[in-house]
Amino acid sequence: MSTILLVDDDALAAMGTADLIEDLGHTVITAQSGAQALEVIAARPDVDLVITDQSMPGMTGVELAAALRERRPELPVVLASGYGALPEGADLPTLPKPYSQEMLEAAIRDAGVGAIAHR
């Protein structure tokens, strides 16, 4: 089982995604902003993966990923976005919105995070 930090400013979307991740056998921590996510990362060295929304006020998912690389360069980050193309210069695995549990499972597996538990 892995610990996944889910970052999304939309509480309803985060709740649904958290349920999907937990159903896959992982522990989920949620944050509603990039700033809050950075606080979680500072306090929780056990986080194995960050899945972040791209479009958030204050700090985009790409900006959060850059800040995370400075703090924990080995930490994989998956960017969830409904907008298709990433901003210029962004080099992150993406999860297109809307996504299914199977797509989410594949993104977690492709990020190299722990074995997926049985459902």
C-alpha positions as CSV (number, residue, x, y, z in Angstrom):
1,M,0.0,0.0,0.0
2,S,1.3,3.5,-0.9
3,T,0.5,6.9,0.5
4,I,-0.8,9.3,-2.2
5,L,-1.2,13.0,-1.8
6,L,-4.2,14.2,-3.9
7,V,-4.3,18.0,-4.6
8,D,-7.5,19.5,-5.9
9,D,-9.3,22.7,-5.0
10,D,-12.6,21.1,-6.0
11,A,-13.7,19.3,-2.8
12,L,-16.3,17.2,-4.6
13,A,-13.8,16.0,-7.3
14,A,-11.2,15.3,-4.6
15,M,-13.7,13.2,-2.5
16,G,-14.6,11.1,-5.5
17,T,-11.0,10.6,-6.6
18,A,-9.9,9.8,-3.0
19,D,-12.6,7.1,-2.9
20,L,-11.3,5.6,-6.1
21,I,-7.7,5.6,-4.8
22,E,-8.7,4.0,-1.5
23,D,-10.6,1.4,-3.4
24,L,-7.3,0.5,-5.1
25,G,-5.8,-0.2,-1.6
26,H,-3.8,3.0,-1.1
27,T,-3.9,5.6,1.7
28,V,-5.0,9.1,0.5
29,I,-4.1,12.5,2.0
30,T,-5.9,15.5,0.4
31,A,-4.9,19.1,0.0
32,Q,-6.9,21.9,-1.4
33,S,-4.1,24.0,-2.7
34,G,-0.5,23.9,-3.7
35,A,0.6,25.7,-0.6
36,Q,-1.3,23.2,1.6
37,A,0.3,20.4,-0.4
38,L,3.8,21.7,0.3
39,E,3.0,21.8,4.0
40,V,1.8,18.1,3.8
41,I,5.0,17.1,2.0
42,A,7.1,18.9,4.7
43,A,5.3,17.0,7.4
44,R,4.9,13.6,5.7
45,P,8.0,12.0,4.3
46,D,5.9,8.8,3.8
47,V,4.1,10.3,0.7
48,D,4.9,8.1,-2.3
49,L,3.1,10.0,-5.1
50,V,1.4,13.3,-5.7
51,I,-1.6,13.5,-8.0
52,T,-2.4,17.2,-8.6
53,D,-5.0,19.1,-10.6
54,Q,-3.5,21.6,-13.0
55,S,-6.0,24.4,-12.8
56,M,-6.0,25.7,-9.2
57,P,-5.9,29.3,-7.9
58,G,-2.7,30.5,-6.4
59,M,-0.4,27.8,-7.8
60,T,-1.0,25.5,-10.8
61,G,-0.2,21.9,-10.8
62,V,2.9,22.5,-12.9
63,E,4.1,25.1,-10.5
64,L,3.5,22.7,-7.6
65,A,5.4,20.0,-9.3
66,A,8.4,22.4,-9.8
67,A,8.3,23.3,-6.1
68,L,8.1,19.6,-5.1
69,R,11.1,18.8,-7.3
70,E,13.1,21.3,-5.3
71,R,12.1,19.6,-2.0
72,R,11.9,16.0,-3.0
73,P,13.3,15.4,-6.5
74,E,12.6,11.6,-6.4
75,L,8.8,12.1,-5.6
76,P,6.7,11.3,-8.7
77,V,4.0,13.8,-9.7
78,V,1.0,13.1,-12.0
79,L,-0.8,16.0,-13.4
80,A,-4.6,15.7,-13.8
81,S,-6.0,18.1,-16.4
82,G,-9.0,18.5,-18.5
83,Y,-7.3,21.0,-20.8
84,G,-5.2,18.6,-22.9
85,A,-1.8,20.1,-23.7
86,L,0.6,21.0,-20.9
87,P,2.0,24.5,-20.6
88,E,5.3,25.1,-22.5
89,G,8.3,23.4,-20.9
90,A,6.2,21.1,-18.6
91,D,7.4,17.5,-18.5
92,L,5.0,15.5,-16.4
93,P,2.9,12.4,-16.8
94,T,-0.7,13.4,-17.2
95,L,-4.1,11.9,-16.3
96,P,-6.7,13.4,-18.6
97,K,-10.0,14.4,-17.0
98,P,-12.5,12.9,-16.7
99,Y,-10.8,9.7,-15.9
100,S,-12.0,6.2,-14.9
101,Q,-10.7,4.1,-12.0
102,E,-8.8,2.0,-14.5
103,M,-7.0,5.1,-15.9
104,L,-6.2,6.2,-12.4
105,E,-4.8,2.8,-11.5
106,A,-2.7,2.9,-14.7
107,A,-1.3,6.3,-13.8
108,I,-0.4,5.2,-10.3
109,R,1.3,2.0,-11.7
110,D,3.1,4.0,-14.4
111,A,4.4,6.4,-11.7
112,G,6.2,3.3,-10.2
113,V,4.3,3.4,-7.0
114,G,3.8,0.2,-5.0
115,A,1.8,-2.7,-6.1
116,I,-1.9,-2.2,-6.6
117,A,-3.9,-4.0,-4.0
118,H,-6.7,-6.3,-4.7
119,R,-10.1,-4.7,-4.9
